[in-house]
């Protein structure tokens, strides 16, 4: 961020330098000769010091304007009877009046204005040959050199304050709108969570309960039916666990267990549910585990969940091989299961494969889904790029 205070200080120094050079130059060219005596030097040095003070802090603006007023009064007295060019400060008077109007509070600003006007009146009336000067010209001179810069300074400050008030009002409006949107989102999330709980979770729980009751009521034998009912129970339990996590997220709970979505650390739990459903599974991991980005970790878990669900639906019951490889620049997950003729036209299969490819593409990975050359196995293989260690 740019140093605003430093920039303002440099600009103040530049303004003071221009005023000093301009006023000193006018005094030396059109003013009294320095050979006139020490009075001419005092007026010149006084103008230099008064203009140099314009570079000082704004809180001293009143004293600086008073110094210019004193110099305006003292110059004709010190240089009497010389009466050609008596102002050792001209541009400096304008800037001093502006600073007093812009930077001071009302009472100090009015006091500084009074001092400036008094100095300008004295500067115009003290010289002996100006006693008969047209009072209208005097008022114009005093107004232009003293009152106008002060009024411009007050206007600038008032306008700056007005703009600041508008900016604060706009910022408050944006904050109120953002807060209203946040509240609306929270309310909508709460409504969605309540509907999910009231509708879906009750039906999924009922499915699991009825599947368990049907399995326990079966006569001995019927291994295929038992395996199917066990799969229904397992899937319903997994669905309820995921649904609870989503409900916690929608409710905006802050505890870590509720906020965290499942990742590769939950892969063993997923496989246990698969084994409970009667489908054997074997996990093989290569390379040291690496800390993955949260989005990639969740995506890998969801892809594994979808692939294992497909294996449970369409597989022949053989062992499902899950291979997880942590490589130097990527992580690769491959899931292979034995199938008959996969029903690629089934709507659920199409959605599952499309979902896997979308998740992989979202994070710049690659996906290979399809039957192997032997025609008996199906493999889902996905890879996500990682930063090299």
N, C-alpha and C positions, 0 to 999 in steps of 0.2 A: 504494500500500500504506500502511496506517495506521502511524503512528510509535508502535510499542509502547513503546519506552523512554521517550518523552515522556509517554505516557499513564500509565505506572507512576509516573513522577516526580510528575505532577500528583496522582495518587491518594495517594501518600505524603505530599505536602504537605497534602492535605485531611484525612487521618487525623491528622497531627500537629496541625493547627489545631483539630480537634474535641477531641483530648485536652487541648490547652493551655487551651481555653476552659472545658471541663468541670472540670478539676482546679483551675484558678485560681478559677473561680466557687465551687466547694465550699470552697476554702481561705478565700476572702474572706467567704463567708456563715457557715460553721460553724467556722472556725479561729480562731486568736488574733487579737485586735485589732492593727492595725498600729501603734497607739500603744504597744504593748508594748516597742518598741525596734527597734534595727537588726537583731536576730536574726530578727524576724518578716519583715522585708523580704528578708533573705538567703535564708530558706527559700522565700519566694514567688518571688523571681527565679531561684533554683536550679531550682524546679519548671518555670518557664517555659522556661528554657534546656534542661533535660533533655527536655521534651516537644517543643520546637522541633527538637532533634537527631534526632527520629524521622523527619524529612523528609530526612535525609542519606542517603548511599550505603549499601547493604546491607553492604558490607565493614566498616563501622564499627559494626555491630550489637552486637558484644561490648562495645565501649567505652561505647556508649549504655546498655546494660543495667547496666554497672558504675556509671555515673553515677547511675542511678536507685537502685541499691543503696546508694551512698554517701549520697545525699540521704535515703533512708529511715532510715539510721543517724544522720545528723547532725541531723535535724529534732528528735527528742526531746531531744538533748543541748543544742542551741542554745536551745530554748524552755523548758527546765527553769526553774521548777517548773510551768509551765502544762501542763495535761494534759487537753485536751478533744478537739481534732482536730489531729493532728500530721503527717498525710501531705499534703505539697504535691504529690504525684503519686500518683494512684490508677488512672485509666484508662491513664495512660502506662506504669505498671508492667506491665499486661497486654499492651500492644502491644510493649513492649521485650522481654518474655519470649517472645512469639510470634516476633518477628523473629530473636532469637538462636537459637531452635530451628529456624526455617525456612531461614535463610540461611547459617549458619555450619557449618564442618566439625565433626566429632564432638568433637575435643578442645577447640577454642575454645567450642563450644556448651555442653559440660559445665562448663567454667570459668565461663562467663556464668551458667549455672543455679546453680552454687554461690554466686556472688556475690549473685544475686537472693535466694536462700533465706536467706543470712546476713543480708542487709539486712532482710528481712521479719521474721525472728526477733528481730533487735535492735530493730526498731520496736515489736514487741509486748512485749518484756521490759524495756526500759530505763525506761519510765515507772514511778514508784514505786508507784502504786496498781494496777499490773497484775501485781505479783509473785505474787499468789495466783490468777491466771487459770487456768482449767481447761486443762490441756495438750492435751486433745482438741480444744477449740475453736482452740487455737493451731495445731495440725497442720492442721485444716481450712482455716483462714485462709491459712496458708502454702501449702498444696496448691492452693487455688483461685486465689490471686493470683500464685503463682510457678511451681509445677510444671505445672498444667494448660495454661496458654497455651504453655509451652515444648513440652509433649508434642503439642499440636495443631499447632504449627509443624513439629515433626519428622514427624508423620504427613502433613501437607500436602506436604512435600518428598518423602517416600518415595512417596506416591501419584503425584505429578507425575513422578517418575523412572520409576515402574512404567508409567504411561501412555505416557511417551516411549519406553520399551523396547518396548511393544506396537506403537506406531506405527512404530518402526524395523523391527520384525519383519514387520509387515504390508507396509511399503514394500519390504523385501527379497523377501518372497513375491511381490508384484506384479512386481518386476523379474525374478525367476526365471521366473515364468510368461510374462512378455512375451518373455524371451530364449528360452524353450522354444518358444513360438509362432513366433518369428522363425526359429529353427533348423528347425522343421518346415516352414515356408513355403519356406525356402531349399532344403531337401531335396526338397520336392515340386516346386518349380520346376526343380531340376536333373533330377529324374526325367522331368518333362514335356519339357524341352529334349532330353534324351537320346532319348526316344521319338520326338519330332518329327524329330530328326536321323536316327535309324536307319530310320524308316519313310517319312515324307513326303519328306524331302530326297532320299533315294536314288531314289524313284519319280519325283519331278519332274525330277531330273537325267537319269534314263533317258529320260523323255519328250522332253526337249530334244535329247538325243543321237540318238535314233531319228528324230525329226522332221528334224534336220539331215542325217542319212544318207539319209533318203528323198528330201529335196529335191535333194541332190546326185546321187542315182541316177535322177532323172527324165530322160526324153528331152526334147529341145528342144520348146518349146511348153508347153502345159498351164499357162497363166498363173494361172488360178484356183486350181489345186492348189498351185502354187508359193507363191502368196500365202497360202493357208491354212496351209501348212507353216511359212512364215516367221512367221506370226502365232503358231503353236504355239511355235516357238523363242523368239520375243520374250517371249511370256507366261511361258514357263518360266523365262527368265532374270530377268524382273521378280519372279516368285514366289520364286525362290531368293534374290534380293537382300532382299526383305521378310522371308523366312523367316530369313535370317542375322541381320537386325536383331532380330527377335523372339527368336531363340535367345540373342543377346547380352544382351538385356534379362532373359530368364529366368535366364541364368547370373549376372546381377548384375555384369557388367563395369562398371568405373568410367570407362573412357576415353570421351571426348566423342563420338567417331564411332560407338561402339557404342551409347551410350545414346540418341542423337538419332534420333527417328523422322523419316521424310521429310515435307517440307512443300512450300510453293510454290516454294522455291528448287530443288527437284528436279523441277519441272514440265517443264523442257526435256529432262531425261533421259528422262522418261516419254514425251514426244512423239517423241524420237529412236527409242525402241523401237517406237513405233507406226509411224513412217515406215519403219523397217527391215522391219516386217511387211507393208509395201506399202500402207498407208493414209495418204494425205497429210493433214497437219494444219497449222493456222495459228493462232498465238497473238497476240492483240491485247491490249495493256494500256493502261488509261486511268488518269490520275491518278498522282501520285507514290507509289512504294511506301511502305507504312507498316509499322511494326513491329506485328505481330499477336500476340495471345495464343497461346501454344504450342498449346493445345487447338484453337483455331479454325484455325490454320495446318495442323495435321495433318488436321483434319476436311475442309478444302478439298481437300487433296491426295487423300485417300481418296475423296472424292466424284468428283473428276476422274478418278481411276483407274477407278472403277466405271463412270462414264458412257462413258469411252473404250473400256473393255472391251466394253460393250454395243454401241458403234458398230462395233467390230471384228467382233463376232459377227453383228449384224443389218444392218449398213450395206451400201450398194450400192457402196462404194468411192470415193464422192465426197469432196471436201475436208471435214474436220471443223473447224469454227470454234470456237475457244476465246476467249472474251471475259472479261477480268478487269478489273474497275473498282474503284478505290479512291476512295470518296466520303467526304464529310465525316463522316458518321455511320454508314456501313456499307461493307462490301466485298461485291461481287456477282460471282459466277462463273456464266457461261452457256456451255453446250456444245451446239452444233447440228450435226447430221449428217443426211445424206440416207439415207432408208430406204425399203424397200418397205412392205408391210403389217406393222407390228410385231406380234410374237407376244406379246401381253400375257398370254396364258394360260400361257406357259412358266414353269416353277417358278423357273428361274434369274433370269428377268426380274422376277418378283414379289419374289424375295428382294433383288435389287439395288435396286429402287425402294424397298422397305421399309427397307433399310439406309440409303439416302440420306436418307429422311424422318426416320428415328430420329436420325441424326447431327445433322441440322439442328435438330430439336426439342430435342435435348439442350442446345444452346447458345443457345436463344431465337431462332433464325433462321426463315426462311421458304423453302419449296421449291415449285417449279412443274415438274412433269414431265409431258410429253405431246406429242402431235403438233401441228404448226402447222396453220394454216388451209389451206395448200396441199395438205395430205395427203401431201407427199413428204419432209418434214423432221420431225425429232424434236428437241426441246429440253429440256435439263435446266438449270434456272435456280435458283440458291440465293443467299440473302443473309443475312449475319450483321451484327447491330448492333455498332457500335463507339462508343467515347467520342469526342465531338466535339473537334476540335483547336482 
